Amino acid sequence: MRMASLRPPDSIPSPAQDSERLSLALQGRGVDEKVIVWILGHRNAIQRKRIKDTYQQLYKESIIHRLQSKLSGVLKKAMSYWMEEPPERDAKLVEKTLKRGKAGITQLQVIVEIACASSPNHLMAVRQAYCSLFDCSLEEAITSKVSSSLQKLLLGLVSSYRYDRELVDLNVAKSEATKLHEAIEKKQLDRDEVMWILSTRNFFQLRATFKHYKQNYQVPIYQAIMSSGSDDLGSLLRVVILCIDAPEKHFAEVIRASLSGHRTDVHSLARAILARVEIDMMKIKEEYFNMNKVSLDDAVVGKTSGGYKDFLMTLIGARI
C-alpha cells in the first residue's frame, strides 16, 4: 500500500535542469509560483537536496535564500521549510516552539511528534542539528524552557535511542499494561515507571502493550489517560501514545484543528503536511475523512488560497 502522497514524475529532469527552470522562475520582478510549486512539490528529500547543491554550484547562491527573497507570506515560509534538510527543519521548529516562553501542549506536541512519530535515527539527527544550529543541546533547552511537570517526560523522549526493529515480548506487554493501568487509576501519571516505559521501549513493543491494555480494560489507553484527568501531563501523554500507536490519527487531528475556526492556522497545517507527505499522508487523508466526512483535498481548497493552496494540494497528491 502506497502511504506517501508525494508523487515524483516517472522521468525526472536532472538537478541542473531543475535548477535552471527554478532560476528563470525566480528572475525579475514577477515570480512564476506555478513552476516553483510544480518542480519542488514533486521532488523527494534526496532530489531536493541535489537541486539545492546544484543551484548553489551554478548560481553561487542558496536556493532557500532566493526563495525567501522572492516569495512572500505563508508560501515563503512553507517553501523554505520544505527545502531544508528534514533534521534541520525539525530542529528549527523545536527552537521556535521553545522560544515562545510558556509553550502550551499545542506547541510542545511538536517535540513529541519528532520523538515519537519518526525513526530513532531521525531523532538523533535532529538532536545533532539542534546542537550545531543553536550551540546548546536539546535537553538543555527543554530543561530551561519547559515547566517541571512536563520536563521529565520530554527529556526521556528526546534523550532515548529506541531499538528500531520489530521485537515484541508479550509477557512484558501484559506486565507493563498492568503497570500503566495502575498509574492511570491512581492518577499518578508522573511515576518514573510510566516515563521509563513510554520513553525507552521500542514502538512495536509499546503497540503490543497498548493493544493488551485495550483488550484487558475495554478502553484505549489514550482515552483512559484523559478520563483520569485532563491536566497538561495527561494531555501530552495522550499525544505521545497517539504518535506511537496511530500517528495518522494524531496528524489528522492536528490538521483538523488547524482548519477549524474562523482563521486557518496556516503554520500548523503546513507543519503537519510537510512532515508526513513522504511517510503516511495517504493514511492521514483516510483518517481525516473518517473523522470529518469530508476529504482533506476539499478542506484545504476551502481554507487556503493562491500559491500556498497549490503547494499544499500538490504535496497531498491532489489534482490542481
N, C-alpha and C positions, 0 to 999 in steps of 0.2 A: 504493500500500500504506500503510495506517494504521500508523505506527510508535509514536505516543504511546499510552499506556494510559489517560490521564486522560479522563473522559467527562462533560463538562458537559451538563446536560439540554438538550433542544431548546428548551424555553421557560424562560428564566432569570428569576427574580424580580429586581426592582430592588435595587440595593445597600442602599437604605433598608429594604426588606422583609427582606432577608437579615440586616441589622444588628439589626432588631427581634427577629427569631427567635433570633438569637445572644444578644442581651441577656437575653431570657427564659430561655434555656437556661443562662445563667451566673449567674442570680439565686439568692439564698437559700443554704442550706447544701448542698443537693443540686445536682449538675451533670448536665444531660442530655447525656451524651457522645455518644449516638447522633445527636442533632440536630446537634451541632457537627461530628461526623465527616461526616455526610451533606451538610451545606452546604459546608464548606470542602474536603472531599475531592472535590467535583465542580465546583470553580472553578479556572480557569486563572490565570496570573500577573496578567494585566490585570484580571480580575474580582476577584481577591483584593485588589489594590491599591485598587480602587474601594470595596470593602467596608471596608477599613482606613481610608480617608479619610472615608467617610460615617459610620462608627462614631465616629470622633474628633469629627466635627462635631455628631452627635446627642447624644453622651453625655459629651463633653469628657474622654474617657479613651482611651488607646491600647488597642485590642483585644488586642494582644500582651501588654500588662501584665495585662489582665483574664484572659486565658487562663492566664498564668503564675501568677496568684494563686488560680485556681480548679481548675486541673488539677494532676496530680501525676505523679511518676515519668517514665518514658520518653515517655509520651504528651505530657506538658507540653513536654518538650524538642523532640520531633519537630514538634509543632504550632506551637511558637514559631518554629522554623527555617522551617517551611512558609510562615508568614505574613510572613517577612522578604522584602525585595526580594532577588532572586537574587544580585546583586553583593555586597550587604551580608552575606548569609548565607555566601557563599563566603569573603569577607574574614575573617569571624569564625572560620570553620573553619580557615583558614590560621593565624590568630593562635593558636588553641587548639593547633594542631599544633606551632608554633614555640615555644610556652611550655613544652613538655614536657621541655625540656632537650635531651638527646641523642636526637632523634627518629630512629626506625628507618625502614626502607623502607616498612613498612605505613603509617606516619604521613605520610611525605614524599610518598607517591603521591597524596595529596590535592592537593598543589600541581601535580603533573604532570597530574592529571585536569583541573584548571581551565585549565592552559596548553595542553593537547593534545587534550582531548576536548570542547572547547566553541569557540565562534567567537572570532576575534580581537577583535571588538567587546566580547564578554563579558569577556575577559581585561583589556582596557583599563578597563572599568567596575569590575572587581574591584580593580585597582591604585588607581584613584581612590578607591574606597570605603575601601580599606585606609589610605590617607593620611589621609582625613577622620576615620576612627574611631580611629586609633592614633598620629597625629602622627609618622608615620615611613613612609618608602617601603617597599614590599615588598622591593626589592633590598637596602636597608639591613638589614632584618630577617633576610633569608636570610644575608647576609654575617656577621652577628653570632651567628647561632644554628646554622648548618649546617656540618658538617665540611668542610674544604678540598677533600677528594676529590670531593665532590658539589656544591660551590658553583658551579663553572664551568658545569656542566650546567643547574642550576636557574636561575641568573642569566640564562643565554642564553635559556631557555624563557620566563621571565616578562617579559623586557625586549624581546622581539622583537614586531613587529607584522606578521604574515604577510599576504600578498596573499590575498584571500578569494574569488577566482573560479577557475573551472576552467581552468587554464593549465598545460600539460604540454609539456616538451621531452624527447623520447625519447632523444636523444643525451646530454643531461645525466643522465637517469635511468641509462643504461648506464654512463657515466663515474663517477657517484657511487656506484653499486652496487659497482663495482670498488674504489673507494677505501675504502668501508666494509668490504668483504671483506678487503682487505689489513690494515686495522687490527685486525679480529677475529682473523685468522690469526696476527698478530704479538702478540696480546694487548695492544694499545696503544689501548684504548678511550677514553683521555683525550686523544687527539690533537685539536688545535684544529679540524681539518677535519671530524672526526666531530661535534663540538659545533656547528660552524657549519652543517653540512648539516641536522642534526635540529632546530635552533632557528630557522632562517630560511626554509627552503623552504616553499612552500605545501603544504597537506595533499594536494592532488591530485598534485603533483609527487612528493612522498615516497611515496605509494601506488604510483606508477609505478616508482619506484626499488626499493621492496620487492618488487614483482611481478617485476621483472627479476632481482633477487637470487635469488629462489626458482627462476626458470627457469634461470638460469645455474649456480647452485651446488647445486641439488636439495634445498634445505632452507630453510624460512622463516628470515628474518634474526633473529627473536627467539629461535629455537631455537639458531641458530649462536652468538649472543652468550652464551647461558647455557652452552653446551658449551665456550666458550673461557675460562670462569672464572666462578665464582658469587659474586664479591665484591659489595660494595654498589653500585658503579658499574654493573656488569653487570646486577644485579637492577633498578636504577632505569631503565637504558636499555631493558630489556625492557618495562617499564611504559610508557615513552614511545612505543615502537613500537606496542604493542598499542592504546594510546589513540588514536593517529593512524590506524592501519590497520584495527583491528577493535574499536572501543570496546565493542560489545556483548559480545565475548569477555572483555574486561577486567572489565567490571562484573558479568558472570555469575560470574567467578572471585571478585570481592570479596564478592558475595552468598553464594556457596558457602562461602567461608572464614568469613563471619560466622555462618553457620548450622551449621557443623560443630563438633564437640566437645561437651562436656557443657553448657557455658554459651553461650548465644547472645550474640554481640557486637551488642547492640541498636543501638549508635550507628553502627557501620559499615553495618549493614543499612539503617537509616533514611537515612543519608547517600547511599548508592548509589541507593536508590529515589527519594528526593526529588529528586535531581539529574537523573534520567532519565525521569521519568513523562511529561514534556511533550516528550520528544525521541525516544527509541527503545526504550522499555520493552518493546514487543511483540517486537522483535528480541532483546532480552536474555532474555525469557522463553523464546523459541525456543532460544536458545543454551544457556540453563540446562538445559532438558530434554535437549538433545543431550549435554550433559556428564554429567548425573546420572541420566537415565532416570526422573525424577520431575518433576512440574510445580512451578513456583515457587509457585503457589497452595497446593498441598498442603504444600510445605516450610514456608511461612510459617505456615500453620494449625498445623502440628505443633510449631513452635518459639516461637510468641508467644501472647499471651493478652489478653483484655479489650479496652479501647478502643484500645490500641496495635495489636493484631491487626486490629481492624475498620478502623482508619485505613489501615494498610498495604494491606490487602486491597482497600479502596476505590480507593486510588491505582493499584494494578496492574490494575485493571479486573476484579476477581473479583466473584462474586456473594456477598453476605453476608446 
